[in-house]
Amino acid sequence: MASRYSDEEQAALKERVLAYVEQTGNGLNLAAGDAGIHPSTLWRWRQADTAFNSRLRQVDQEAREKRIDRVEDLLYAYVLKGLSGQLTFANGQPADINATVLIAWLKRNSSEYRDALAMNRIHHTGTVDLVTQRRRADAELEKFEKELLQQAGEIAIAQPDGE
């Protein structure tokens, strides 16, 4: 099947996709739309050009990490300000933040936040020592809380003037 795009056009569109993902942190479907191509076209180019696919995977992974960082920062700001005042975006608009949605998004998009039970499905027969399981879960939660508090201490949230 002949390509709809010349080699030069295809190269330029691939660079546009890479630049879009790198600059915005958005996903591949949005990048394809920005470049004016269908996501299936992008998929075919990835299959045919391993060097492009490799670069795109790297840029996309970095973009995913940026998105996770942004959501973590937003959730942290919510924790700091959520109970004591209204959060606002940089443009001054009030931010309507739902912490449950942010946590669910993090669980879906970062293996770091997925529930241990969802990742480690254990099937066994016999009795279950619930006390032992509860102690393990409590120990994991304590470890997670310590890491979260340590990370929280490393993130600086800008305070509006007057606070």
N, C-alpha and C positions, 0 to 999 in steps of 0.2 A: 504494500500500500504506500503510495507516494505521500510525502509529508506536505501538509498545507503550507508550511513555513519553509523559507529558504534556510540554509545553514546559518547565515548571518542573523536572520530574524530569530531563529531558534536560540542561538547563542545569546542574543540580547534579551530575549524573554527569560531565559534561564537565569541570567544575571539579575534581572529585575525581581524574579521570585526570591532569589537568595538575599538580595538587598532588602526586600520587603520584610522577610522573616527576621532578618538580623536587626533591622531598625525598629520594627514594631513589636516584636515578640509574639506576633499572632501566628496562628497555625497555617498549615499548607493549603487548605481549601480557600481561606481568605487570600493567601498569597497568589493562588492561581487566578482567583477573581480579579485581583488588583492588576495582574498582568494581562487580563483579557483572554485567558484560556480556560478551558474546562478542566476540572480536577482529574478527569480520566486522561487528558492529554499530558498533564504533569506526571501522572502515574506511568504512562507509556515511556516518557522521556527518562524517567528514573530507571525503568527496567532496561532501556537500551543503552544508557550512558552511566556506567558504574562510577566514573570519577565524579560526575555531577551528583549522582545519588549519594555518594559518600560525603561530599561537601554539604549537601542539603540536610542529610541526617545529622551532621555535626552542628550546623547552624540551628536546626530545629531543636536539638537537644539543649543547646544553650538558651534558646528562646523559651523552652519549657521551664528551665530552671529560673529564668527571669520572671515568668508568670507566677511560679510558685513563690518566689521571693516577694513579689508585689502583694500577693494574697496574704502571705505571712505578715508582712508589714501592716497591712490593713487590719488584720485580726489583732495584732499587737496594739495598734492604735486604738482599736475598739476596747480592748481590755483596759488600757490606760485611761481613756476618756469616756468610754461608753456609759459608765454610771454617773460620771460627774459633769458631763456636758455634751453638747452636740458636736459631732465630728463634721468637718467641712472639707471639701476638696480645695485644691490650690486656687481655683477661681472664686472661692467664697461660697459656693453652693453647698447646702446641707447634704451630708452623705447619709443615705438611708441604708444602714448596714444590718444585715441579718447574720449573726455569728454562726448560726446553725448551717446556713447555706455555705458560708466560707469554709467551715470545718468539713462539710460533706464534699465540697469541691477539692479540698486538700486530700481527703481520703481517696477520692477517685483519681486524682492526677499525680499523686506522689506516694510511692511505696513506703516512704518513711512514716506516713500517717495512717496507713491501712491497719485495720484491727488485726491483732495477732491471730485471732481465731479464723478470720477470713483467709489469711495467708497459710496457716498451718492446719489444714483440715486433717483431723486425726480420726480414724475409724478403728474402734476396738470393741471387743466383747468382754464382758465381765463387769466387775464393779468399778466405780469411779470414786476416788478419794476426793470429795469436794473441798475438804479443808486444805489439802495439798494444792489443789488447783487454785483456790482462792489466794493462798499465800504467794504462789508464783505470780498470779495476776497482780497482786498488790505490789510485789517487788518490781515487776515490770513498770507499773504505773509510777512508782516512786522514782525509778531511773528516768523515765520519760519526763516527769515533772522537773527533776533536777536539770536535765539537759535543756528543757524549755526555759527554765528560769535563767540558766547560764546564757542561752542565746538571747533572751529578752534583755539581759544586762548589756549585751554587746550592740544592740540596735538603738540608735538615737532617734527619737521622734521629735521633730521641730515643734516647739510650742508657739502658739500665736502670741503676739505682743500683749503685754499686760498680765501674763500668767507667770 
